[in-house]
Amino acid sequence: MAPLLQVESSTKRFGGLLANREVSLAIEAGEIVGLIGPNGAGKTTLFNCITGYMHPDEGRIVFDGADVTRTRPERICRLGVARTWQVVRAFGRMTALENVVCGALQRTNRIAEARARAGALLEFTELRGRGDMPAATLTLADKKRLEIARALATRPKLLLLDEAMSGLTPIETAAAVKLVRRIHEELQVTICVVEHVMEVVMPLSHRVIVLDYGVKIADGAPQAVVRDSQVIRAYLGDRRAAR
């Protein structure tokens, strides 16, 4: 069977800067894939190209058999790709419930059905009791859960999480990891996670892909990736890699 997502030699330039250079990868249905790399490695740019907020200058992106290389974000979302953002983008003046209703309306034009879906997802993401609160008043951890709930409301096949655990306390991070596992196991959603914390990504991911300066330098099982000399050099520098 073809992969759920296939990125073929995707290149994205910003003037003279190559943010992604001939990046190729595949994500199979049912996987949790970690996408890691130092700051500026091109991870968010790749997410932007996959979801249609940017278009690659070269290469091709195929999702669930459809070429989405030049497709608009709302169309890609309807095909089954949802995402969260590196900087939380909740609608601050709207309630938590209304934020999730916005996602649910991607799949239905019935307000009652959208509200029911949103309420169930607030419960699933452990935001019960916060539905009537303005999103701006939520804690950072709850805002990140709210973004996940809104993304899930679109009924995705593939969920892209862009640093959904950054800035959280260790207890909040552990709860977020548990939520990601529940999404994968109970909702059967394929997941790609961008995170900087190795201790989070490695135990969570079935496979890890590493970008450095816009180039894919590793792709494999977590145990193999952490021993890869190129990965060690990218994170720790030449001297530490040699040691």
N, C-alpha and C positions, 0 to 999 in steps of 0.2 A: 504494500500500500504506500501511496505517496505521503510524505510528511504533511502535518497540518499546516506548518509554515515553512516556506523555503525562501531563503534570501540568497540571491545569486550575484556575486561580484558587485555588491552595492558600494558606490563611491559617492561621497557628498563633499563638495568644496564650499568654503566661505572665502572668497577672494583667493589668496595664495595658500590658505590653510586647508589641508586635507583632514576633515573631521572623521571620515570613514574612507578607507582605501581598499577596494575590492574585497569587501567582507562577504563571505559565504558561510551560511549556517543553515541547519534544519532543526526543527522542533517537532517531535512526534507527538501525536495525540496521547494524552495520559501522563506526560512527563512533567516534572518540576525541574526547570533549567535555571541555573544561576548564571548571570551575566556580570562579570566582575572586571576590574581594571582600575588603575590609578585615576586620580582626578584628571579630566581632560582627555580620557582615553577614547571618547566617542560613544559612550553607552546611551546617553539620552538622545543624541542625534540619531542613532540607529532606531530607538523606539519611535522617534518622531517620523522617521521615514516609513516604518512599518505601519504606523497608524494614520498616515496621510497628512500630518501637520507640516511635513516637508516632503519633497520628492527627491529621490537620488538623481544625481547628474548622469550616472551610468549604472548599469545593472538592472536587475529585475527582482520583484517581490511577489510571491505567489502564496495566497492563503486559501486553504481548503479547495484547491484546484482552480481558483480564480486569480488572474493577474491583477494585482492591486497597485502596481507601481505608480500610476498616475491618478489614483482614485481619491476622492474627497474623504475626509475623516468620518462624516456621518454615514457614508455608504459602507466604509470598512467596519464601522461599529455595527451596522445592521447585518453584515456578513458574519459577525461573531467575534470581533476583537474589542476588548475594553482595556482601559489603562487607568492608573493613578499617576500623580504628578510629583516630581521631585520637591517642588514647593506646593503645599496644599492649596487647592483651588475650590474650596467650599464657597457656596453663595452665602456670605456672612449674615445678611439680613433675613434670609429665609430660615425657617425651622429645619431641624435635622430631617424630619419626615418629608418636608417639601423638597429638600435637596435630593432625596432618594426617589421621590415621585418623578422628578425630572428625568432620571435614568430609566425608570419604568415606562415612561411615555414613549420611549424609543420603540417599544414592542406593542403598545396598545393605545388607543385614543379614548379609552373608557377610564374616567377619573377614579371611579370606585375600585376598579380592578388594579389600577396603578397604586392607589393608596394601600390596598390590601397587600400587594407585593412589597411595597416599601415597608410596611409595618412588620411583615415577616422577616425581612432582611435586617431591620434594626434589632429585632430579637436575636437573629442568627449571629450578628456581629457584636452582641452583648452591649447594645446601646439602648436597651429597654429603659423606659422612664425619661429618655432624653428627646423624644420625638417632637415635643412642643417647644424645645429650647432653640433660640437663634443659634445658628452654626458658629457665629463669631464668639459665642460665650463658652464653647466647648474647650476642653484641654487639647493639647497637641495630639496626644494618643487617641482621643475620641474623634478628633478631626480626621486623622488618618483612617480610622475604622469607618468613618462616615464616607470617605472617598471610596473605600473598598465596597461598602454597601451600595453606593450609587453606581459603581461600575458593574457590580453583580446584577443590579436591577435591569441591565440591558440584556441579560441572559447570554453571556459570552461563552464561546468555546475556548478562547485563549484570553487569559488575564495577564497583563503586563504591569508589574509592580515596580515603580521607580522610587527606590529608597523609602519604602513604606515603613521602615523601622528606624530611620535616622532620627537622632535627637531624643529617642526614648530611653527611659531608665532600664536597667537590666530586667526588672520585673515586668515592665510594659513590653519589652522586646520578647521575652519568653511567651507572654500572652499573644503577641502578634504572630510569632512562629506557630503557636498552637492553632490560631485562626487560619493561617495559610494551609496548614495540613488538613483542617476540617473542610475548607473550600475544595481542596483537591480530592479528598476521600468521599465526602458526603454529597457535594454538588458535581463531582466528576469534571472539574474544570482543569484544563491544561494551563500551567503557570510558568511565566518567565520572571525571575526576580533580579533586579539590580540592587546590589548592596555593597558597601565597602567593608563590612565587618566579616572577616573570614570565618569566625567562630559561629556566625549565624548562617552563612551561605552553605558551607560545606556539609553540615549534618542534614540540612533541609533538602539539598538538591540531589537529583538522580545523576545529573551531568552538569559540568561547569564549563562555560566558554569564557575566555579571557581576551580582552582587547587592550592594546597598548599603542598609543599614538595613532589611533584609528585603524590599526591592523589586528586581525585575529592571530594570536600567538599560541593559543592552546584550546583544546576542545576534548573533553574526556571525563572519566570518572573522577570524583573529588580527590580520591587518594592518589591518583596519578598526577593530577594538576598541581597539587601542593608540593610535589617533588620535582616539578619541571624547572629546569635551570633558567629558562627564559622568564617564567612567571616570578621566580624568586628575584631575578635581576630587576624586573619591572617594579616590584614592590619595595625591594630592599637595597638596590644598587649593586654595582659590580663587586665591591669589596666584600659585602656580606654574602653575595652569591658564591664567590670564590671560597669563602670560609665554610 
